[in-house]
Amino acid sequence: MLLENNIDTVQSDLDEMQPRDRVNALFQFMKFVIPTQKAIELDNRETQEEKNEAYIQRLMEIPEENFNKLHDRD
C-alpha cells in the first residue's frame, strides 16, 4: 500500500506543516478511512388527508352500541 511504504515520509511532512495545514491534510486522509455521510431531510408532517383518514379509522373502531348512545337523541 502506498501509505504503508511511505509512513515515515508522510509523518515527517505532517510534522513540518503549520497546524492549520496539518488539520486540513488529516481531514483529507479521513475521506479514505471514514465514509462521507450525506444529510437527509425527513418530512414527517402528516397531511390533512392522512389526518382525516386516521380520524375516520378511529370512528370506525367505535363499537356501534357506543356510537348510537352518543348520537341518538330520542
PDB file of N, CA, C, O and CB in Angstrom:
ATOM      1  N   MET A   1       0.848  -1.174   0.000  1.00  0.00           N
ATOM      2  CA  MET A   1       0.000   0.000   0.000  1.00  0.00           C
ATOM      3  C   MET A   1       0.896   1.240   0.000  1.00  0.00           C
ATOM      4  O   MET A   1       1.972   1.261   0.598  1.00  0.00           O
ATOM      5  CB  MET A   1      -0.966  -0.004   1.226  1.00  0.00           C
ATOM      6  N   LEU A   2       0.423   2.242  -0.675  1.00  0.00           N
ATOM      7  CA  LEU A   2       1.216   3.459  -0.844  1.00  0.00           C
ATOM      8  C   LEU A   2       1.574   4.105   0.492  1.00  0.00           C
ATOM      9  O   LEU A   2       2.726   4.483   0.707  1.00  0.00           O
ATOM     10  CB  LEU A   2       0.462   4.454  -1.709  1.00  0.00           C
ATOM     11  N   LEU A   3       0.605   4.235   1.384  1.00  0.00           N
ATOM     12  CA  LEU A   3       0.851   4.895   2.661  1.00  0.00           C
ATOM     13  C   LEU A   3       1.769   4.061   3.551  1.00  0.00           C
ATOM     14  O   LEU A   3       2.652   4.603   4.216  1.00  0.00           O
ATOM     15  CB  LEU A   3      -0.470   5.166   3.378  1.00  0.00           C
ATOM     16  N   GLU A   4       1.563   2.746   3.565  1.00  0.00           N
ATOM     17  CA  GLU A   4       2.377   1.876   4.420  1.00  0.00           C
ATOM     18  C   GLU A   4       3.860   1.967   4.064  1.00  0.00           C
ATOM     19  O   GLU A   4       4.719   1.915   4.944  1.00  0.00           O
ATOM     20  CB  GLU A   4       1.902   0.423   4.303  1.00  0.00           C
ATOM     21  N   ASN A   5       4.150   2.100   2.798  1.00  0.00           N
ATOM     22  CA  ASN A   5       5.541   2.171   2.352  1.00  0.00           C
ATOM     23  C   ASN A   5       6.156   3.545   2.579  1.00  0.00           C
ATOM     24  O   ASN A   5       7.375   3.700   2.504  1.00  0.00           O
ATOM     25  CB  ASN A   5       5.632   1.810   0.888  1.00  0.00           C
ATOM     26  N   ASN A   6       5.330   4.530   2.851  1.00  0.00           N
ATOM     27  CA  ASN A   6       5.825   5.902   2.990  1.00  0.00           C
ATOM     28  C   ASN A   6       5.400   6.553   4.298  1.00  0.00           C
ATOM     29  O   ASN A   6       5.383   7.780   4.391  1.00  0.00           O
ATOM     30  CB  ASN A   6       5.343   6.741   1.834  1.00  0.00           C
ATOM     31  N   ILE A   7       5.063   5.778   5.291  1.00  0.00           N
ATOM     32  CA  ILE A   7       4.518   6.338   6.531  1.00  0.00           C
ATOM     33  C   ILE A   7       5.487   7.307   7.207  1.00  0.00           C
ATOM     34  O   ILE A   7       5.066   8.334   7.739  1.00  0.00           O
ATOM     35  CB  ILE A   7       4.164   5.218   7.494  1.00  0.00           C
ATOM     36  N   ASP A   8       6.767   6.988   7.189  1.00  0.00           N
ATOM     37  CA  ASP A   8       7.751   7.884   7.815  1.00  0.00           C
ATOM     38  C   ASP A   8       7.830   9.224   7.083  1.00  0.00           C
ATOM     39  O   ASP A   8       7.928  10.276   7.714  1.00  0.00           O
ATOM     40  CB  ASP A   8       9.139   7.219   7.840  1.00  0.00           C
ATOM     41  N   THR A   9       7.786   9.180   5.772  1.00  0.00           N
ATOM     42  CA  THR A   9       7.825  10.408   4.977  1.00  0.00           C
ATOM     43  C   THR A   9       6.570  11.237   5.217  1.00  0.00           C
ATOM     44  O   THR A   9       6.639  12.456   5.372  1.00  0.00           O
ATOM     45  CB  THR A   9       7.970  10.081   3.478  1.00  0.00           C
ATOM     46  N   VAL A  10       5.426  10.565   5.246  1.00  0.00           N
ATOM     47  CA  VAL A  10       4.161  11.274   5.486  1.00  0.00           C
ATOM     48  C   VAL A  10       4.180  11.918   6.871  1.00  0.00           C
ATOM     49  O   VAL A  10       3.783  13.072   7.026  1.00  0.00           O
ATOM     50  CB  VAL A  10       2.951  10.306   5.357  1.00  0.00           C
ATOM     51  N   GLN A  11       4.642  11.172   7.877  1.00  0.00           N
ATOM     52  CA  GLN A  11       4.703  11.720   9.236  1.00  0.00           C
ATOM     53  C   GLN A  11       5.642  12.913   9.288  1.00  0.00           C
ATOM     54  O   GLN A  11       5.335  13.919   9.928  1.00  0.00           O
ATOM     55  CB  GLN A  11       5.158  10.645  10.238  1.00  0.00           C
ATOM     56  N   SER A  12       6.759  12.812   8.634  1.00  0.00           N
ATOM     57  CA  SER A  12       7.720  13.921   8.603  1.00  0.00           C
ATOM     58  C   SER A  12       7.108  15.155   7.933  1.00  0.00           C
ATOM     59  O   SER A  12       7.261  16.279   8.413  1.00  0.00           O
ATOM     60  CB  SER A  12       9.008  13.496   7.862  1.00  0.00           C
ATOM     61  N   ASP A  13       6.414  14.924   6.818  1.00  0.00           N
ATOM     62  CA  ASP A  13       5.758  16.037   6.125  1.00  0.00           C
ATOM     63  C   ASP A  13       4.690  16.673   7.016  1.00  0.00           C
ATOM     64  O   ASP A  13       4.580  17.898   7.073  1.00  0.00           O
ATOM     65  CB  ASP A  13       5.129  15.554   4.800  1.00  0.00           C
ATOM     66  N   LEU A  14       3.911  15.855   7.705  1.00  0.00           N
ATOM     67  CA  LEU A  14       2.883  16.390   8.597  1.00  0.00           C
ATOM     68  C   LEU A  14       3.512  17.208   9.727  1.00  0.00           C
ATOM     69  O   LEU A  14       3.000  18.265  10.094  1.00  0.00           O
ATOM     70  CB  LEU A  14       2.032  15.247   9.178  1.00  0.00           C
ATOM     71  N   ASP A  15       4.615  16.716  10.270  1.00  0.00           N
ATOM     72  CA  ASP A  15       5.295  17.411  11.362  1.00  0.00           C
ATOM     73  C   ASP A  15       5.807  18.792  10.934  1.00  0.00           C
ATOM     74  O   ASP A  15       5.883  19.704  11.757  1.00  0.00           O
ATOM     75  CB  ASP A  15       6.456  16.564  11.873  1.00  0.00           C
ATOM     76  N   GLU A  16       6.154  18.946   9.665  1.00  0.00           N
ATOM     77  CA  GLU A  16       6.681  20.211   9.169  1.00  0.00           C
ATOM     78  C   GLU A  16       5.592  21.219   8.803  1.00  0.00           C
ATOM     79  O   GLU A  16       5.887  22.395   8.593  1.00  0.00           O
ATOM     80  CB  GLU A  16       7.546  19.958   7.973  1.00  0.00           C
ATOM     81  N   MET A  17       4.371  20.782   8.728  1.00  0.00           N
ATOM     82  CA  MET A  17       3.261  21.660   8.325  1.00  0.00           C
ATOM     83  C   MET A  17       2.823  22.570   9.465  1.00  0.00           C
ATOM     84  O   MET A  17       3.011  22.274  10.645  1.00  0.00           O
ATOM     85  CB  MET A  17       2.072  20.827   7.844  1.00  0.00           C
ATOM     86  N   GLN A  18       2.234  23.681   9.063  1.00  0.00           N
ATOM     87  CA  GLN A  18       1.587  24.574  10.018  1.00  0.00           C
ATOM     88  C   GLN A  18       0.341  23.848  10.555  1.00  0.00           C
ATOM     89  O   GLN A  18      -0.248  23.029   9.851  1.00  0.00           O
ATOM     90  CB  GLN A  18       1.209  25.964   9.347  1.00  0.00           C
ATOM     91  N   PRO A  19      -0.055  24.144  11.786  1.00  0.00           N
ATOM     92  CA  PRO A  19      -1.208  23.439  12.379  1.00  0.00           C
ATOM     93  C   PRO A  19      -2.449  23.418  11.480  1.00  0.00           C
ATOM     94  O   PRO A  19      -3.093  22.380  11.330  1.00  0.00           O
ATOM     95  CB  PRO A  19      -1.569  24.084  13.697  1.00  0.00           C
ATOM     96  N   ARG A  20      -2.775  24.558  10.890  1.00  0.00           N
ATOM     97  CA  ARG A  20      -3.975  24.615  10.026  1.00  0.00           C
ATOM     98  C   ARG A  20      -3.824  23.681   8.828  1.00  0.00           C
ATOM     99  O   ARG A  20      -4.771  22.979   8.473  1.00  0.00           O
ATOM    100  CB  ARG A  20      -4.229  26.066   9.535  1.00  0.00           C
ATOM    101  N   ASP A  21      -2.661  23.661   8.208  1.00  0.00           N
ATOM    102  CA  ASP A  21      -2.418  22.793   7.051  1.00  0.00           C
ATOM    103  C   ASP A  21      -2.418  21.319   7.462  1.00  0.00           C
ATOM    104  O   ASP A  21      -2.889  20.455   6.723  1.00  0.00           O
ATOM    105  CB  ASP A  21      -1.078  23.156   6.381  1.00  0.00           C
ATOM    106  N   ARG A  22      -1.880  21.047   8.658  1.00  0.00           N
ATOM    107  CA  ARG A  22      -1.841  19.672   9.158  1.00  0.00           C
ATOM    108  C   ARG A  22      -3.266  19.133   9.363  1.00  0.00           C
ATOM    109  O   ARG A  22      -3.582  18.008   8.973  1.00  0.00           O
ATOM    110  CB  ARG A  22      -1.041  19.603  10.486  1.00  0.00           C
ATOM    111  N   VAL A  23      -4.107  19.956   9.979  1.00  0.00           N
ATOM    112  CA  VAL A  23      -5.506  19.543  10.200  1.00  0.00           C
ATOM    113  C   VAL A  23      -6.198  19.304   8.869  1.00  0.00           C
ATOM    114  O   VAL A  23      -6.925  18.325   8.705  1.00  0.00           O
ATOM    115  CB  VAL A  23      -6.278  20.611  11.017  1.00  0.00           C
ATOM    116  N   ASN A  24      -5.969  20.200   7.921  1.00  0.00           N
ATOM    117  CA  ASN A  24      -6.575  20.038   6.596  1.00  0.00           C
ATOM    118  C   ASN A  24      -6.103  18.738   5.934  1.00  0.00           C
ATOM    119  O   ASN A  24      -6.905  18.019   5.339  1.00  0.00           O
ATOM    120  CB  ASN A  24      -6.233  21.249   5.697  1.00  0.00           C
ATOM    121  N   ALA A  25      -4.831  18.443   6.034  1.00  0.00           N
ATOM    122  CA  ALA A  25      -4.294  17.215   5.449  1.00  0.00           C
ATOM    123  C   ALA A  25      -4.915  15.983   6.118  1.00  0.00           C
ATOM    124  O   ALA A  25      -5.265  15.012   5.448  1.00  0.00           O
ATOM    125  CB  ALA A  25      -2.754  17.181   5.587  1.00  0.00           C
ATOM    126  N   LEU A  26      -5.044  16.039   7.441  1.00  0.00           N
ATOM    127  CA  LEU A  26      -5.646  14.902   8.146  1.00  0.00           C
ATOM    128  C   LEU A  26      -7.110  14.708   7.744  1.00  0.00           C
ATOM    129  O   LEU A  26      -7.574  13.575   7.616  1.00  0.00           O
ATOM    130  CB  LEU A  26      -5.544  15.105   9.666  1.00  0.00           C
ATOM    131  N   PHE A  27      -7.834  15.809   7.544  1.00  0.00           N
ATOM    132  CA  PHE A  27      -9.216  15.701   7.060  1.00  0.00           C
ATOM    133  C   PHE A  27      -9.253  15.059   5.677  1.00  0.00           C
ATOM    134  O   PHE A  27     -10.146  14.265   5.379  1.00  0.00           O
ATOM    135  CB  PHE A  27      -9.887  17.091   7.018  1.00  0.00           C
ATOM    136  N   GLN A  28      -8.295  15.399   4.846  1.00  0.00           N
ATOM    137  CA  GLN A  28      -8.244  14.799   3.512  1.00  0.00           C
ATOM    138  C   GLN A  28      -7.983  13.293   3.604  1.00  0.00           C
ATOM    139  O   GLN A  28      -8.565  12.512   2.851  1.00  0.00           O
ATOM    140  CB  GLN A  28      -7.154  15.479   2.658  1.00  0.00           C
ATOM    141  N   PHE A  29      -7.108  12.889   4.528  1.00  0.00           N
ATOM    142  CA  PHE A  29      -6.834  11.453   4.723  1.00  0.00           C
ATOM    143  C   PHE A  29      -8.079  10.731   5.239  1.00  0.00           C
ATOM    144  O   PHE A  29      -8.348   9.589   4.864  1.00  0.00           O
ATOM    145  CB  PHE A  29      -5.657  11.252   5.712  1.00  0.00           C
ATOM    146  N   MET A  30      -8.833  11.412   6.103  1.00  0.00           N
ATOM    147  CA  MET A  30     -10.009  10.788   6.711  1.00  0.00           C
ATOM    148  C   MET A  30     -11.040  10.385   5.669  1.00  0.00           C
ATOM    149  O   MET A  30     -11.787   9.430   5.880  1.00  0.00           O
ATOM    150  CB  MET A  30     -10.642  11.730   7.719  1.00  0.00           C
ATOM    151  N   LYS A  31     -11.094  11.091   4.555  1.00  0.00           N
ATOM    152  CA  LYS A  31     -12.060  10.757   3.495  1.00  0.00           C
ATOM    153  C   LYS A  31     -11.868   9.332   2.987  1.00  0.00           C
ATOM    154  O   LYS A  31     -12.807   8.713   2.487  1.00  0.00           O
ATOM    155  CB  LYS A  31     -11.932  11.741   2.330  1.00  0.00           C
ATOM    156  N   PHE A  32     -10.662   8.824   3.116  1.00  0.00           N
ATOM    157  CA  PHE A  32     -10.372   7.479   2.631  1.00  0.00           C
ATOM    158  C   PHE A  32     -10.581   6.418   3.706  1.00  0.00           C
ATOM    159  O   PHE A  32     -10.546   5.221   3.419  1.00  0.00           O
ATOM    160  CB  PHE A  32      -8.953   7.411   2.117  1.00  0.00           C
ATOM    161  N   VAL A  33     -10.798   6.857   4.937  1.00  0.00           N
ATOM    162  CA  VAL A  33     -10.953   5.923   6.050  1.00  0.00           C
ATOM    163  C   VAL A  33     -12.391   5.888   6.548  1.00  0.00           C
ATOM    164  O   VAL A  33     -12.946   4.819   6.807  1.00  0.00           O
ATOM    165  CB  VAL A  33     -10.016   6.301   7.194  1.00  0.00           C
ATOM    166  N   ILE A  34     -12.985   7.064   6.679  1.00  0.00           N
ATOM    167  CA  ILE A  34     -14.343   7.178   7.213  1.00  0.00           C
ATOM    168  C   ILE A  34     -15.279   7.567   6.074  1.00  0.00           C
ATOM    169  O   ILE A  34     -15.046   8.574   5.405  1.00  0.00           O
ATOM    170  CB  ILE A  34     -14.413   8.225   8.379  1.00  0.00           C
ATOM    171  N   PRO A  35     -16.336   6.784   5.843  1.00  0.00           N
ATOM    172  CA  PRO A  35     -17.257   7.115   4.752  1.00  0.00           C
ATOM    173  C   PRO A  35     -17.914   8.483   4.977  1.00  0.00           C
ATOM    174  O   PRO A  35     -18.259   8.845   6.102  1.00  0.00           O
ATOM    175  CB  PRO A  35     -18.338   6.025   4.617  1.00  0.00           C
ATOM    176  N   THR A  36     -18.076   9.218   3.902  1.00  0.00           N
ATOM    177  CA  THR A  36     -18.740  10.513   3.970  1.00  0.00           C
ATOM    178  C   THR A  36     -20.236  10.280   4.115  1.00  0.00           C
ATOM    179  O   THR A  36     -20.829   9.505   3.365  1.00  0.00           O
ATOM    180  CB  THR A  36     -18.428  11.376   2.712  1.00  0.00           C
ATOM    181  N   GLN A  37     -20.836  10.953   5.080  1.00  0.00           N
ATOM    182  CA  GLN A  37     -22.273  10.813   5.299  1.00  0.00           C
ATOM    183  C   GLN A  37     -23.002  11.940   4.595  1.00  0.00           C
ATOM    184  O   GLN A  37     -22.529  13.075   4.532  1.00  0.00           O
ATOM    185  CB  GLN A  37     -22.609  10.806   6.807  1.00  0.00           C
ATOM    186  N   LYS A  38     -24.158  11.597   4.073  1.00  0.00           N
ATOM    187  CA  LYS A  38     -24.989  12.594   3.419  1.00  0.00           C
ATOM    188  C   LYS A  38     -26.088  13.028   4.367  1.00  0.00           C
ATOM    189  O   LYS A  38     -26.617  12.227   5.138  1.00  0.00           O
ATOM    190  CB  LYS A  38     -25.584  12.048   2.106  1.00  0.00           C
ATOM    191  N   ALA A  39     -26.420  14.290   4.301  1.00  0.00           N
ATOM    192  CA  ALA A  39     -27.549  14.785   5.082  1.00  0.00           C
ATOM    193  C   ALA A  39     -28.830  14.375   4.368  1.00  0.00           C
ATOM    194  O   ALA A  39     -28.927  14.451   3.143  1.00  0.00           O
ATOM    195  CB  ALA A  39     -27.479  16.340   5.273  1.00  0.00           C
ATOM    196  N   ILE A  40     -29.801  13.943   5.148  1.00  0.00           N
ATOM    197  CA  ILE A  40     -31.097  13.618   4.565  1.00  0.00           C
ATOM    198  C   ILE A  40     -32.156  14.423   5.290  1.00  0.00           C
ATOM    199  O   ILE A  40     -32.023  14.741   6.471  1.00  0.00           O
ATOM    200  CB  ILE A  40     -31.397  12.091   4.651  1.00  0.00           C
ATOM    201  N   GLU A  41     -33.188  14.739   4.571  1.00  0.00           N
ATOM    202  CA  GLU A  41     -34.278  15.507   5.158  1.00  0.00           C
ATOM    203  C   GLU A  41     -35.489  14.604   5.262  1.00  0.00           C
ATOM    204  O   GLU A  41     -35.921  13.994   4.284  1.00  0.00           O
ATOM    205  CB  GLU A  41     -34.598  16.779   4.319  1.00  0.00           C
ATOM    206  N   LEU A  42     -36.019  14.532   6.452  1.00  0.00           N
ATOM    207  CA  LEU A  42     -37.206  13.723   6.671  1.00  0.00           C
ATOM    208  C   LEU A  42     -38.417  14.635   6.744  1.00  0.00           C
ATOM    209  O   LEU A  42     -38.410  15.655   7.434  1.00  0.00           O
ATOM    210  CB  LEU A  42     -37.074  12.872   7.957  1.00  0.00           C
ATOM    211  N   ASP A  43     -39.433  14.254   6.033  1.00  0.00           N
ATOM    212  CA  ASP A  43     -40.686  15.011   6.091  1.00  0.00           C
ATOM    213  C   ASP A  43     -41.684  14.159   6.852  1.00  0.00           C
ATOM    214  O   ASP A  43     -42.320  13.269   6.287  1.00  0.00           O
ATOM    215  CB  ASP A  43     -41.222  15.380   4.652  1.00  0.00           C
ATOM    216  N   ASN A  44     -41.813  14.440   8.131  1.00  0.00           N
ATOM    217  CA  ASN A  44     -42.703  13.639   8.960  1.00  0.00           C
ATOM    218  C   ASN A  44     -44.006  14.373   9.242  1.00  0.00           C
ATOM    219  O   ASN A  44     -44.745  14.012  10.159  1.00  0.00           O
ATOM    220  CB  ASN A  44     -42.017  13.269  10.267  1.00  0.00           C
ATOM    221  N   ARG A  45     -44.280  15.386   8.466  1.00  0.00           N
ATOM    222  CA  ARG A  45     -45.536  16.109   8.632  1.00  0.00           C
ATOM    223  C   ARG A  45     -46.665  15.259   8.056  1.00  0.00           C
ATOM    224  O   ARG A  45     -46.538  14.666   6.984  1.00  0.00           O
ATOM    225  CB  ARG A  45     -45.479  17.510   7.941  1.00  0.00           C
ATOM    226  N   GLU A  46     -47.738  15.218   8.773  1.00  0.00           N
ATOM    227  CA  GLU A  46     -48.891  14.444   8.354  1.00  0.00           C
ATOM    228  C   GLU A  46     -49.797  15.355   7.518  1.00  0.00           C
ATOM    229  O   GLU A  46     -50.115  16.471   7.930  1.00  0.00           O
ATOM    230  CB  GLU A  46     -49.656  13.852   9.591  1.00  0.00           C
ATOM    231  N   THR A  47     -50.203  14.876   6.352  1.00  0.00           N
ATOM    232  CA  THR A  47     -51.084  15.681   5.512  1.00  0.00           C
ATOM    233  C   THR A  47     -52.477  15.699   6.117  1.00  0.00           C
ATOM    234  O   THR A  47     -52.821  14.855   6.944  1.00  0.00           O
ATOM    235  CB  THR A  47     -51.125  15.137   4.064  1.00  0.00           C
ATOM    236  N   GLN A  48     -53.268  16.668   5.694  1.00  0.00           N
ATOM    237  CA  GLN A  48     -54.644  16.756   6.182  1.00  0.00           C
ATOM    238  C   GLN A  48     -55.422  15.509   5.795  1.00  0.00           C
ATOM    239  O   GLN A  48     -56.248  15.024   6.569  1.00  0.00           O
ATOM    240  CB  GLN A  48     -55.340  18.011   5.627  1.00  0.00           C
ATOM    241  N   GLU A  49     -55.166  14.997   4.619  1.00  0.00           N
ATOM    242  CA  GLU A  49     -55.853  13.782   4.169  1.00  0.00           C
ATOM    243  C   GLU A  49     -55.513  12.596   5.078  1.00  0.00           C
ATOM    244  O   GLU A  49     -56.385  11.796   5.417  1.00  0.00           O
ATOM    245  CB  GLU A  49     -55.473  13.458   2.705  1.00  0.00           C
ATOM    246  N   GLU A  50     -54.247  12.492   5.466  1.00  0.00           N
ATOM    247  CA  GLU A  50     -53.845  11.412   6.375  1.00  0.00           C
ATOM    248  C   GLU A  50     -54.504  11.579   7.742  1.00  0.00           C
ATOM    249  O   GLU A  50     -54.911  10.598   8.364  1.00  0.00           O
ATOM    250  CB  GLU A  50     -52.310  11.378   6.527  1.00  0.00           C
ATOM    251  N   LYS A  51     -54.608  12.829   8.209  1.00  0.00           N
ATOM    252  CA  LYS A  51     -55.284  13.079   9.481  1.00  0.00           C
ATOM    253  C   LYS A  51     -56.756  12.687   9.399  1.00  0.00           C
ATOM    254  O   LYS A  51     -57.296  12.070  10.317  1.00  0.00           O
ATOM    255  CB  LYS A  51     -55.150  14.557   9.879  1.00  0.00           C
ATOM    256  N   ASN A  52     -57.400  13.051   8.287  1.00  0.00           N
ATOM    257  CA  ASN A  52     -58.806  12.702   8.104  1.00  0.00           C
ATOM    258  C   ASN A  52     -58.998  11.187   8.078  1.00  0.00           C
ATOM    259  O   ASN A  52     -59.916  10.664   8.709  1.00  0.00           O
ATOM    260  CB  ASN A  52     -59.345  13.324   6.812  1.00  0.00           C
ATOM    261  N   GLU A  53     -58.143  10.493   7.358  1.00  0.00           N
ATOM    262  CA  GLU A  53     -58.242   9.036   7.282  1.00  0.00           C
ATOM    263  C   GLU A  53     -58.050   8.394   8.654  1.00  0.00           C
ATOM    264  O   GLU A  53     -58.751   7.444   9.002  1.00  0.00           O
ATOM    265  CB  GLU A  53     -57.208   8.485   6.296  1.00  0.00           C
ATOM    266  N   ALA A  54     -57.103   8.911   9.428  1.00  0.00           N
ATOM    267  CA  ALA A  54     -56.871   8.378  10.771  1.00  0.00           C
ATOM    268  C   ALA A  54     -58.081   8.625  11.660  1.00  0.00           C
ATOM    269  O   ALA A  54     -58.458   7.762  12.452  1.00  0.00           O
ATOM    270  CB  ALA A  54     -55.616   9.008  11.395  1.00  0.00           C
ATOM    271  N   TYR A  55     -58.692   9.802  11.531  1.00  0.00           N
ATOM    272  CA  TYR A  55     -59.873  10.133  12.327  1.00  0.00           C
ATOM    273  C   TYR A  55     -61.042   9.214  11.959  1.00  0.00           C
ATOM    274  O   TYR A  55     -61.742   8.704  12.834  1.00  0.00           O
ATOM    275  CB  TYR A  55     -60.267  11.614  12.119  1.00  0.00           C
ATOM    276  N   ILE A  56     -61.241   9.014  10.665  1.00  0.00           N
ATOM    277  CA  ILE A  56     -62.312   8.112  10.209  1.00  0.00           C
ATOM    278  C   ILE A  56     -62.056   6.703  10.711  1.00  0.00           C
ATOM    279  O   ILE A  56     -62.984   6.018  11.141  1.00  0.00           O
ATOM    280  CB  ILE A  56     -62.419   8.117   8.663  1.00  0.00           C
ATOM    281  N   GLN A  57     -60.810   6.267  10.661  1.00  0.00           N
ATOM    282  CA  GLN A  57     -60.474   4.923  11.152  1.00  0.00           C
ATOM    283  C   GLN A  57     -60.802   4.792  12.635  1.00  0.00           C
ATOM    284  O   GLN A  57     -61.326   3.764  13.062  1.00  0.00           O
ATOM    285  CB  GLN A  57     -58.982   4.615  10.912  1.00  0.00           C
ATOM    286  N   ARG A  58     -60.499   5.821  13.424  1.00  0.00           N
ATOM    287  CA  ARG A  58     -60.835   5.783  14.856  1.00  0.00           C
ATOM    288  C   ARG A  58     -62.339   5.725  15.061  1.00  0.00           C
ATOM    289  O   ARG A  58     -62.820   5.007  15.937  1.00  0.00           O
ATOM    290  CB  ARG A  58     -60.256   7.008  15.581  1.00  0.00           C
ATOM    291  N   LEU A  59     -63.093   6.485  14.248  1.00  0.00           N
ATOM    292  CA  LEU A  59     -64.555   6.433  14.335  1.00  0.00           C
ATOM    293  C   LEU A  59     -65.077   5.040  14.004  1.00  0.00           C
ATOM    294  O   LEU A  59     -66.005   4.547  14.646  1.00  0.00           O
ATOM    295  CB  LEU A  59     -65.184   7.465  13.392  1.00  0.00           C
ATOM    296  N   MET A  60     -64.479   4.413  13.006  1.00  0.00           N
ATOM    297  CA  MET A  60     -64.908   3.068  12.581  1.00  0.00           C
ATOM    298  C   MET A  60     -64.660   2.030  13.678  1.00  0.00           C
ATOM    299  O   MET A  60     -65.337   1.004  13.731  1.00  0.00           O
ATOM    300  CB  MET A  60     -64.170   2.653  11.291  1.00  0.00           C
ATOM    301  N   GLU A  61     -63.703   2.297  14.536  1.00  0.00           N
ATOM    302  CA  GLU A  61     -63.365   1.340  15.592  1.00  0.00           C
ATOM    303  C   GLU A  61     -64.263   1.461  16.821  1.00  0.00           C
ATOM    304  O   GLU A  61     -64.192   0.624  17.721  1.00  0.00           O
ATOM    305  CB  GLU A  61     -61.928   1.526  16.006  1.00  0.00           C
ATOM    306  N   ILE A  62     -65.110   2.497  16.868  1.00  0.00           N
ATOM    307  CA  ILE A  62     -66.036   2.653  17.998  1.00  0.00           C
ATOM    308  C   ILE A  62     -67.136   1.603  17.853  1.00  0.00           C
ATOM    309  O   ILE A  62     -67.759   1.514  16.795  1.00  0.00           O
ATOM    310  CB  ILE A  62     -66.646   4.111  18.052  1.00  0.00           C
ATOM    311  N   PRO A  63     -67.384   0.816  18.878  1.00  0.00           N
ATOM    312  CA  PRO A  63     -68.474  -0.163  18.782  1.00  0.00           C
ATOM    313  C   PRO A  63     -69.785   0.555  18.483  1.00  0.00           C
ATOM    314  O   PRO A  63     -70.038   1.650  18.988  1.00  0.00           O
ATOM    315  CB  PRO A  63     -68.595  -0.991  20.093  1.00  0.00           C
ATOM    316  N   GLU A  64     -70.607  -0.071  17.663  1.00  0.00           N
ATOM    317  CA  GLU A  64     -71.843   0.569  17.199  1.00  0.00           C
ATOM    318  C   GLU A  64     -72.752   0.987  18.350  1.00  0.00           C
ATOM    319  O   GLU A  64     -73.362   2.055  18.304  1.00  0.00           O
ATOM    320  CB  GLU A  64     -72.595  -0.369  16.274  1.00  0.00           C
ATOM    321  N   GLU A  65     -72.846   0.142  19.392  1.00  0.00           N
ATOM    322  CA  GLU A  65     -73.726   0.489  20.513  1.00  0.00           C
ATOM    323  C   GLU A  65     -73.255   1.751  21.230  1.00  0.00           C
ATOM    324  O   GLU A  65     -74.080   2.543  21.687  1.00  0.00           O
ATOM    325  CB  GLU A  65     -73.800  -0.670  21.505  1.00  0.00           C
ATOM    326  N   ASN A  66     -71.960   1.947  21.332  1.00  0.00           N
ATOM    327  CA  ASN A  66     -71.431   3.171  21.947  1.00  0.00           C
ATOM    328  C   ASN A  66     -71.676   4.377  21.046  1.00  0.00           C
ATOM    329  O   ASN A  66     -72.018   5.457  21.529  1.00  0.00           O
ATOM    330  CB  ASN A  66     -69.924   3.024  22.236  1.00  0.00           C
ATOM    331  N   PHE A  67     -71.503   4.197  19.756  1.00  0.00           N
ATOM    332  CA  PHE A  67     -71.713   5.277  18.814  1.00  0.00           C
ATOM    333  C   PHE A  67     -73.170   5.742  18.869  1.00  0.00           C
ATOM    334  O   PHE A  67     -73.454   6.940  18.881  1.00  0.00           O
ATOM    335  CB  PHE A  67     -71.334   4.833  17.388  1.00  0.00           C
ATOM    336  N   ASN A  68     -74.093   4.763  18.901  1.00  0.00           N
ATOM    337  CA  ASN A  68     -75.519   5.098  18.946  1.00  0.00           C
ATOM    338  C   ASN A  68     -75.875   5.827  20.232  1.00  0.00           C
ATOM    339  O   ASN A  68     -76.695   6.745  20.203  1.00  0.00           O
ATOM    340  CB  ASN A  68     -76.368   3.836  18.812  1.00  0.00           C
ATOM    341  N   LYS A  69     -75.291   5.449  21.347  1.00  0.00           N
ATOM    342  CA  LYS A  69     -75.572   6.123  22.614  1.00  0.00           C
ATOM    343  C   LYS A  69     -75.192   7.598  22.545  1.00  0.00           C
ATOM    344  O   LYS A  69     -75.881   8.456  23.097  1.00  0.00           O
ATOM    345  CB  LYS A  69     -74.819   5.439  23.762  1.00  0.00           C
ATOM    346  N   LEU A  70     -74.111   7.874  21.874  1.00  0.00           N
ATOM    347  CA  LEU A  70     -73.647   9.256  21.782  1.00  0.00           C
ATOM    348  C   LEU A  70     -74.464  10.090  20.806  1.00  0.00           C
ATOM    349  O   LEU A  70     -74.569  11.305  20.974  1.00  0.00           O
ATOM    350  CB  LEU A  70     -72.199   9.283  21.375  1.00  0.00           C
ATOM    351  N   HIS A  71     -75.046   9.461  19.790  1.00  0.00           N
ATOM    352  CA  HIS A  71     -75.670  10.219  18.723  1.00  0.00           C
ATOM    353  C   HIS A  71     -77.180  10.103  18.677  1.00  0.00           C
ATOM    354  O   HIS A  71     -77.808  10.854  17.930  1.00  0.00           O
ATOM    355  CB  HIS A  71     -75.115   9.791  17.432  1.00  0.00           C
ATOM    356  N   ASP A  72     -77.789   9.226  19.414  1.00  0.00           N
ATOM    357  CA  ASP A  72     -79.249   9.126  19.463  1.00  0.00           C
ATOM    358  C   ASP A  72     -79.791  10.144  20.438  1.00  0.00           C
ATOM    359  O   ASP A  72     -79.315  10.243  21.569  1.00  0.00           O
ATOM    360  CB  ASP A  72     -79.699   7.704  19.861  1.00  0.00           C
ATOM    361  N   ARG A  73     -80.768  10.888  20.014  1.00  0.00           N
ATOM    362  CA  ARG A  73     -81.325  11.921  20.884  1.00  0.00           C
ATOM    363  C   ARG A  73     -82.801  11.666  21.125  1.00  0.00           C
ATOM    364  O   ARG A  73     -83.555  12.605  21.381  1.00  0.00           O
ATOM    365  CB  ARG A  73     -81.117  13.317  20.277  1.00  0.00           C
ATOM    366  N   ASP A  74     -83.220  10.438  21.050  1.00  0.00           N
ATOM    367  CA  ASP A  74     -84.633  10.100  21.268  1.00  0.00           C
ATOM    368  C   ASP A  74     -84.985  10.049  22.712  1.00  0.00           C
ATOM    369  O   ASP A  74     -86.136   9.778  23.058  1.00  0.00           O
ATOM    370  CB  ASP A  74     -84.966   8.791  20.639  1.00  0.00           C
TER     371      ASP A  74
END
